[in-house]
Amino acid sequence: MSLFRTELRRLTKRRFTRYMTLLGLLVLAAVVIGVFFSNQKIGAEQLARAEVQADQQYQEQVRYIEQERVACEQAKKAGTPNDGRYPDDCSMITPPSRDQIEAKWFLPSTFDFRETFDETLIPFAAILALVGFVVGASFVGAEWSTGGMMNLLLWRPKRLTVLLTKLAALLTGILAVTLPAAVLWFAGFWAVASFRGSTEKMTSGVWQSFMLTGVRGVVLVLALTTIGFALASLGRHTAMALGGVVALMVVGQFGLGILLSMANVRWAEAFLLPTYALAWMTKTVTLQDWNSCNATYYGECKPDTLDITWQQSSVLLSVGVVVILGAALWAMRRRDIS
């Protein structure tokens, strides 16, 4: 029997794999349903209601400003101190013009596919990456902790072949879940935009951008799945991967972030892994240093900026996968199996 088919069957038969995958898909479905019911299509009725609300807001502002002007004049006549609440000239207290209160402020939330869908691919990739990481760690970790790896090596004594075949089966299974989920994700939000928003201005360039972002999301899922698998294999236990991530996030990310913030380190976010994960999905993350205010000709403050690009993130992601997987393969080759 083929080792790959055996491992793929073993992966799909594990109850933890099924339950974890089902949980991840249910969370994704809940996100789509939640977005559907929290948005609505904008029509003539919604526009008319927004205009009425804008008029009401304008009238309220007029009444409030008039009350403040009267109070200012009374305080000025009485000679009472205003503690800077009112200007010296009460006539300066004037209501805003009607056009300053826009009706679009009062429109209900609507889902514009062209403007918003790209953002939904970030939670999609994050949820499936978490599922892949945990399933990958459990898949090989359980083999080590129960002694299944030793029994398997008696049948197939080639250590690296066995480990890499397990990884190939794992990535195939995760990919078999991720690709249909991505198609359903596209279809689900297209339905949301059709019934609760807008699908206008969709061009081939926009579709290409969405597809490339989706591909980067799939790559992120596969990379984190590989890292979870490699960490669990390196520590020969599922807890090695899960504990390592907890330690990395609590100590290496939150602790480091607090330390860098306290030390007033410039571009502190550039030292944190979530910044690079976000840059990988969005192509660019722009960090701003508000401590360096560069005044423009009009007196506007322009902070210094630093761009973290997806190319930089790809280097970090590739190095992480190669180093951790390489360490797992080296340990598999050098250490005793007992």
VOPA-227590 format. One record per residue (C-alpha): residue number from 1; residue in three letters; x, y, z. Coordinates in steps of 0.5 Angstrom, whole numbers, plus 500, padded with zeros to 3 digits. Example, Ala and Ser with C-alpha at 12.3 -4.5 7.8 and 13.67 -1.06 7.14 Angstrom:
BEGIN
[site 1; 'ALA'; [525; 491; 516]]
[site 2; 'SER'; [527; 498; 514]]
END
This chain:
BEGIN
[site 1; 'MET'; [500; 500; 500]]
[site 2; 'SER'; [502; 507; 498]]
[site 3; 'LEU'; [505; 511; 504]]
[site 4; 'PHE'; [502; 517; 502]]
[site 5; 'ARG'; [495; 514; 501]]
[site 6; 'THR'; [496; 511; 508]]
[site 7; 'GLU'; [498; 518; 511]]
[site 8; 'LEU'; [493; 521; 508]]
[site 9; 'ARG'; [487; 516; 510]]
[site 10; 'ARG'; [490; 517; 517]]
[site 11; 'LEU'; [490; 524; 517]]
[site 12; 'THR'; [482; 524; 515]]
[site 13; 'LYS'; [480; 519; 520]]
[site 14; 'ARG'; [483; 523; 526]]
[site 15; 'ARG'; [477; 526; 530]]
[site 16; 'PHE'; [481; 532; 532]]
[site 17; 'THR'; [482; 533; 525]]
[site 18; 'ARG'; [475; 533; 523]]
[site 19; 'TYR'; [473; 537; 529]]
[site 20; 'MET'; [478; 542; 528]]
[site 21; 'THR'; [476; 543; 521]]
[site 22; 'LEU'; [469; 543; 522]]
[site 23; 'LEU'; [470; 548; 527]]
[site 24; 'GLY'; [474; 553; 523]]
[site 25; 'LEU'; [469; 552; 517]]
[site 26; 'LEU'; [463; 554; 522]]
[site 27; 'VAL'; [467; 560; 524]]
[site 28; 'LEU'; [468; 562; 517]]
[site 29; 'ALA'; [461; 561; 516]]
[site 30; 'ALA'; [459; 565; 522]]
[site 31; 'VAL'; [463; 571; 519]]
[site 32; 'VAL'; [459; 571; 512]]
[site 33; 'ILE'; [452; 570; 516]]
[site 34; 'GLY'; [454; 576; 521]]
[site 35; 'VAL'; [456; 581; 515]]
[site 36; 'PHE'; [450; 579; 511]]
[site 37; 'PHE'; [445; 581; 517]]
[site 38; 'SER'; [449; 587; 519]]
[site 39; 'ASN'; [449; 590; 512]]
[site 40; 'GLN'; [444; 592; 507]]
[site 41; 'LYS'; [443; 595; 500]]
[site 42; 'ILE'; [442; 602; 499]]
[site 43; 'GLY'; [436; 605; 496]]
[site 44; 'ALA'; [432; 611; 495]]
[site 45; 'GLU'; [428; 609; 502]]
[site 46; 'GLN'; [435; 609; 505]]
[site 47; 'LEU'; [437; 615; 502]]
[site 48; 'ALA'; [431; 619; 504]]
[site 49; 'ARG'; [431; 617; 511]]
[site 50; 'ALA'; [439; 619; 511]]
[site 51; 'GLU'; [437; 626; 509]]
[site 52; 'VAL'; [431; 627; 514]]
[site 53; 'GLN'; [436; 625; 519]]
[site 54; 'ALA'; [441; 630; 517]]
[site 55; 'ASP'; [436; 635; 517]]
[site 56; 'GLN'; [434; 633; 524]]
[site 57; 'GLN'; [442; 633; 526]]
[site 58; 'TYR'; [442; 640; 523]]
[site 59; 'GLN'; [436; 643; 527]]
[site 60; 'GLU'; [439; 640; 533]]
[site 61; 'GLN'; [446; 643; 532]]
[site 62; 'VAL'; [442; 650; 530]]
[site 63; 'ARG'; [438; 650; 537]]
[site 64; 'TYR'; [444; 648; 541]]
[site 65; 'ILE'; [449; 653; 538]]
[site 66; 'GLU'; [443; 658; 539]]
[site 67; 'GLN'; [443; 656; 546]]
[site 68; 'GLU'; [450; 657; 547]]
[site 69; 'ARG'; [450; 664; 544]]
[site 70; 'VAL'; [445; 666; 549]]
[site 71; 'ALA'; [449; 663; 555]]
[site 72; 'CYS'; [455; 667; 552]]
[site 73; 'GLU'; [451; 673; 552]]
[site 74; 'GLN'; [448; 672; 559]]
[site 75; 'ALA'; [455; 670; 562]]
[site 76; 'LYS'; [458; 677; 559]]
[site 77; 'LYS'; [453; 681; 561]]
[site 78; 'ALA'; [453; 678; 568]]
[site 79; 'GLY'; [461; 679; 568]]
[site 80; 'THR'; [462; 672; 570]]
[site 81; 'PRO'; [468; 668; 568]]
[site 82; 'ASN'; [467; 663; 563]]
[site 83; 'ASP'; [474; 659; 564]]
[site 84; 'GLY'; [475; 659; 556]]
[site 85; 'ARG'; [468; 656; 555]]
[site 86; 'TYR'; [466; 662; 550]]
[site 87; 'PRO'; [470; 667; 546]]
[site 88; 'ASP'; [470; 674; 547]]
[site 89; 'ASP'; [466; 676; 541]]
[site 90; 'CYS'; [459; 671; 542]]
[site 91; 'SER'; [457; 673; 535]]
[site 92; 'MET'; [463; 668; 533]]
[site 93; 'ILE'; [458; 662; 536]]
[site 94; 'THR'; [455; 660; 529]]
[site 95; 'PRO'; [451; 654; 527]]
[site 96; 'PRO'; [455; 650; 521]]
[site 97; 'SER'; [452; 651; 514]]
[site 98; 'ARG'; [447; 645; 512]]
[site 99; 'ASP'; [452; 642; 507]]
[site 100; 'GLN'; [457; 641; 512]]
[site 101; 'ILE'; [452; 635; 515]]
[site 102; 'GLU'; [452; 630; 510]]
[site 103; 'ALA'; [447; 625; 509]]
[site 104; 'LYS'; [452; 619; 507]]
[site 105; 'TRP'; [454; 620; 515]]
[site 106; 'PHE'; [447; 617; 516]]
[site 107; 'LEU'; [447; 611; 511]]
[site 108; 'PRO'; [446; 604; 514]]
[site 109; 'SER'; [452; 600; 513]]
[site 110; 'THR'; [453; 597; 506]]
[site 111; 'PHE'; [458; 592; 503]]
[site 112; 'ASP'; [461; 594; 497]]
[site 113; 'PHE'; [465; 588; 494]]
[site 114; 'ARG'; [470; 592; 490]]
[site 115; 'GLU'; [472; 596; 497]]
[site 116; 'THR'; [471; 591; 502]]
[site 117; 'PHE'; [472; 584; 500]]
[site 118; 'ASP'; [480; 585; 500]]
[site 119; 'GLU'; [479; 586; 508]]
[site 120; 'THR'; [475; 579; 509]]
[site 121; 'LEU'; [481; 575; 506]]
[site 122; 'ILE'; [485; 577; 512]]
[site 123; 'PRO'; [481; 573; 517]]
[site 124; 'PHE'; [480; 568; 512]]
[site 125; 'ALA'; [487; 566; 512]]
[site 126; 'ALA'; [488; 567; 519]]
[site 127; 'ILE'; [483; 562; 521]]
[site 128; 'LEU'; [485; 557; 517]]
[site 129; 'ALA'; [492; 558; 518]]
[site 130; 'LEU'; [490; 557; 526]]
[site 131; 'VAL'; [487; 551; 524]]
[site 132; 'GLY'; [492; 548; 520]]
[site 133; 'PHE'; [497; 550; 525]]
[site 134; 'VAL'; [494; 546; 530]]
[site 135; 'VAL'; [492; 540; 526]]
[site 136; 'GLY'; [499; 539; 523]]
[site 137; 'ALA'; [502; 540; 530]]
[site 138; 'SER'; [497; 534; 533]]
[site 139; 'PHE'; [498; 530; 527]]
[site 140; 'VAL'; [505; 529; 528]]
[site 141; 'GLY'; [505; 530; 535]]
[site 142; 'ALA'; [500; 524; 537]]
[site 143; 'GLU'; [505; 520; 533]]
[site 144; 'TRP'; [511; 521; 537]]
[site 145; 'SER'; [507; 521; 544]]
[site 146; 'THR'; [503; 514; 542]]
[site 147; 'GLY'; [509; 511; 539]]
[site 148; 'GLY'; [506; 510; 533]]
[site 149; 'MET'; [512; 513; 529]]
[site 150; 'MET'; [516; 508; 532]]
[site 151; 'ASN'; [512; 502; 529]]
[site 152; 'LEU'; [511; 506; 523]]
[site 153; 'LEU'; [519; 506; 522]]
[site 154; 'LEU'; [519; 499; 523]]
[site 155; 'TRP'; [515; 498; 517]]
[site 156; 'ARG'; [519; 504; 513]]
[site 157; 'PRO'; [526; 505; 516]]
[site 158; 'LYS'; [527; 511; 512]]
[site 159; 'ARG'; [526; 517; 517]]
[site 160; 'LEU'; [526; 523; 513]]
[site 161; 'THR'; [522; 520; 507]]
[site 162; 'VAL'; [517; 518; 513]]
[site 163; 'LEU'; [517; 525; 516]]
[site 164; 'LEU'; [516; 528; 509]]
[site 165; 'THR'; [511; 524; 506]]
[site 166; 'LYS'; [507; 525; 513]]
[site 167; 'LEU'; [508; 533; 511]]
[site 168; 'ALA'; [506; 532; 504]]
[site 169; 'ALA'; [499; 528; 506]]
[site 170; 'LEU'; [498; 534; 511]]
[site 171; 'LEU'; [499; 539; 506]]
[site 172; 'THR'; [495; 536; 501]]
[site 173; 'GLY'; [489; 535; 506]]
[site 174; 'ILE'; [489; 542; 508]]
[site 175; 'LEU'; [490; 545; 501]]
[site 176; 'ALA'; [484; 540; 500]]
[site 177; 'VAL'; [480; 544; 505]]
[site 178; 'THR'; [483; 551; 504]]
[site 179; 'LEU'; [481; 551; 496]]
[site 180; 'PRO'; [474; 550; 496]]
[site 181; 'ALA'; [473; 554; 503]]
[site 182; 'ALA'; [476; 560; 499]]
[site 183; 'VAL'; [471; 559; 493]]
[site 184; 'LEU'; [465; 559; 498]]
[site 185; 'TRP'; [468; 565; 501]]
[site 186; 'PHE'; [468; 569; 495]]
[site 187; 'ALA'; [461; 566; 493]]
[site 188; 'GLY'; [459; 568; 500]]
[site 189; 'PHE'; [461; 575; 500]]
[site 190; 'TRP'; [459; 576; 493]]
[site 191; 'ALA'; [452; 574; 495]]
[site 192; 'VAL'; [452; 579; 501]]
[site 193; 'ALA'; [454; 584; 496]]
[site 194; 'SER'; [449; 582; 491]]
[site 195; 'PHE'; [443; 583; 496]]
[site 196; 'ARG'; [446; 587; 502]]
[site 197; 'GLY'; [451; 592; 498]]
[site 198; 'SER'; [454; 593; 491]]
[site 199; 'THR'; [458; 589; 486]]
[site 200; 'GLU'; [459; 595; 481]]
[site 201; 'LYS'; [466; 597; 478]]
[site 202; 'MET'; [469; 590; 478]]
[site 203; 'THR'; [474; 590; 473]]
[site 204; 'SER'; [479; 585; 471]]
[site 205; 'GLY'; [484; 588; 475]]
[site 206; 'VAL'; [480; 588; 481]]
[site 207; 'TRP'; [479; 581; 480]]
[site 208; 'GLN'; [486; 579; 479]]
[site 209; 'SER'; [488; 583; 485]]
[site 210; 'PHE'; [483; 579; 489]]
[site 211; 'MET'; [486; 573; 487]]
[site 212; 'LEU'; [493; 574; 488]]
[site 213; 'THR'; [491; 576; 495]]
[site 214; 'GLY'; [487; 570; 496]]
[site 215; 'VAL'; [494; 566; 493]]
[site 216; 'ARG'; [498; 569; 499]]
[site 217; 'GLY'; [493; 567; 504]]
[site 218; 'VAL'; [493; 560; 502]]
[site 219; 'VAL'; [501; 560; 502]]
[site 220; 'LEU'; [500; 563; 509]]
[site 221; 'VAL'; [496; 557; 511]]
[site 222; 'LEU'; [501; 552; 508]]
[site 223; 'ALA'; [507; 555; 511]]
[site 224; 'LEU'; [504; 556; 518]]
[site 225; 'THR'; [501; 549; 518]]
[site 226; 'THR'; [508; 546; 516]]
[site 227; 'ILE'; [511; 550; 522]]
[site 228; 'GLY'; [506; 547; 527]]
[site 229; 'PHE'; [508; 540; 524]]
[site 230; 'ALA'; [515; 542; 524]]
[site 231; 'LEU'; [515; 544; 531]]
[site 232; 'ALA'; [511; 538; 534]]
[site 233; 'SER'; [516; 534; 530]]
[site 234; 'LEU'; [522; 537; 533]]
[site 235; 'GLY'; [519; 537; 540]]
[site 236; 'ARG'; [516; 530; 539]]
[site 237; 'HIS'; [510; 532; 542]]
[site 238; 'THR'; [504; 537; 540]]
[site 239; 'ALA'; [505; 541; 546]]
[site 240; 'MET'; [512; 543; 544]]
[site 241; 'ALA'; [508; 547; 538]]
[site 242; 'LEU'; [502; 550; 542]]
[site 243; 'GLY'; [507; 552; 548]]
[site 244; 'GLY'; [512; 555; 543]]
[site 245; 'VAL'; [507; 559; 540]]
[site 246; 'VAL'; [504; 561; 546]]
[site 247; 'ALA'; [511; 563; 549]]
[site 248; 'LEU'; [512; 567; 542]]
[site 249; 'MET'; [506; 571; 543]]
[site 250; 'VAL'; [506; 572; 550]]
[site 251; 'VAL'; [514; 573; 551]]
[site 252; 'GLY'; [516; 575; 544]]
[site 253; 'GLN'; [511; 579; 542]]
[site 254; 'PHE'; [507; 582; 547]]
[site 255; 'GLY'; [513; 583; 552]]
[site 256; 'LEU'; [517; 585; 546]]
[site 257; 'GLY'; [512; 590; 544]]
[site 258; 'ILE'; [511; 593; 551]]
[site 259; 'LEU'; [519; 593; 552]]
[site 260; 'LEU'; [520; 597; 546]]
[site 261; 'SER'; [514; 602; 547]]
[site 262; 'MET'; [517; 603; 554]]
[site 263; 'ALA'; [524; 604; 551]]
[site 264; 'ASN'; [521; 609; 546]]
[site 265; 'VAL'; [524; 605; 540]]
[site 266; 'ARG'; [523; 608; 533]]
[site 267; 'TRP'; [518; 603; 529]]
[site 268; 'ALA'; [517; 598; 534]]
[site 269; 'GLU'; [512; 595; 530]]
[site 270; 'ALA'; [517; 593; 525]]
[site 271; 'PHE'; [520; 588; 530]]
[site 272; 'LEU'; [513; 584; 531]]
[site 273; 'LEU'; [511; 578; 527]]
[site 274; 'PRO'; [504; 580; 526]]
[site 275; 'THR'; [506; 586; 522]]
[site 276; 'TYR'; [509; 582; 517]]
[site 277; 'ALA'; [503; 577; 517]]
[site 278; 'LEU'; [499; 583; 515]]
[site 279; 'ALA'; [504; 586; 510]]
[site 280; 'TRP'; [504; 579; 507]]
[site 281; 'MET'; [496; 580; 506]]
[site 282; 'THR'; [495; 587; 504]]
[site 283; 'LYS'; [502; 588; 500]]
[site 284; 'THR'; [504; 594; 504]]
[site 285; 'VAL'; [504; 596; 512]]
[site 286; 'THR'; [506; 603; 513]]
[site 287; 'LEU'; [508; 605; 520]]
[site 288; 'GLN'; [508; 612; 522]]
[site 289; 'ASP'; [513; 616; 527]]
[site 290; 'TRP'; [509; 621; 530]]
[site 291; 'ASN'; [514; 623; 534]]
[site 292; 'SER'; [518; 626; 528]]
[site 293; 'CYS'; [513; 632; 526]]
[site 294; 'ASN'; [515; 635; 519]]
[site 295; 'ALA'; [511; 641; 518]]
[site 296; 'THR'; [508; 642; 511]]
[site 297; 'TYR'; [508; 649; 508]]
[site 298; 'TYR'; [500; 649; 510]]
[site 299; 'GLY'; [502; 648; 517]]
[site 300; 'GLU'; [500; 640; 517]]
[site 301; 'CYS'; [504; 635; 521]]
[site 302; 'LYS'; [507; 630; 517]]
[site 303; 'PRO'; [510; 624; 521]]
[site 304; 'ASP'; [516; 620; 518]]
[site 305; 'THR'; [513; 613; 515]]
[site 306; 'LEU'; [516; 606; 514]]
[site 307; 'ASP'; [513; 601; 509]]
[site 308; 'ILE'; [513; 594; 511]]
[site 309; 'THR'; [512; 590; 504]]
[site 310; 'TRP'; [510; 583; 502]]
[site 311; 'GLN'; [517; 582; 499]]
[site 312; 'GLN'; [520; 583; 506]]
[site 313; 'SER'; [515; 579; 509]]
[site 314; 'SER'; [516; 573; 504]]
[site 315; 'VAL'; [523; 573; 506]]
[site 316; 'LEU'; [522; 572; 513]]
[site 317; 'LEU'; [516; 567; 512]]
[site 318; 'SER'; [521; 563; 508]]
[site 319; 'VAL'; [527; 563; 513]]
[site 320; 'GLY'; [522; 561; 518]]
[site 321; 'VAL'; [519; 555; 515]]
[site 322; 'VAL'; [526; 553; 512]]
[site 323; 'VAL'; [530; 554; 519]]
[site 324; 'ILE'; [524; 550; 523]]
[site 325; 'LEU'; [523; 545; 518]]
[site 326; 'GLY'; [530; 544; 517]]
[site 327; 'ALA'; [531; 543; 524]]
[site 328; 'ALA'; [526; 538; 525]]
[site 329; 'LEU'; [529; 534; 519]]
[site 330; 'TRP'; [536; 534; 522]]
[site 331; 'ALA'; [533; 532; 529]]
[site 332; 'MET'; [529; 526; 525]]
[site 333; 'ARG'; [536; 524; 522]]
[site 334; 'ARG'; [540; 525; 528]]
[site 335; 'ARG'; [536; 523; 534]]
[site 336; 'ASP'; [535; 516; 537]]
[site 337; 'ILE'; [527; 513; 536]]
[site 338; 'SER'; [525; 511; 542]]
END
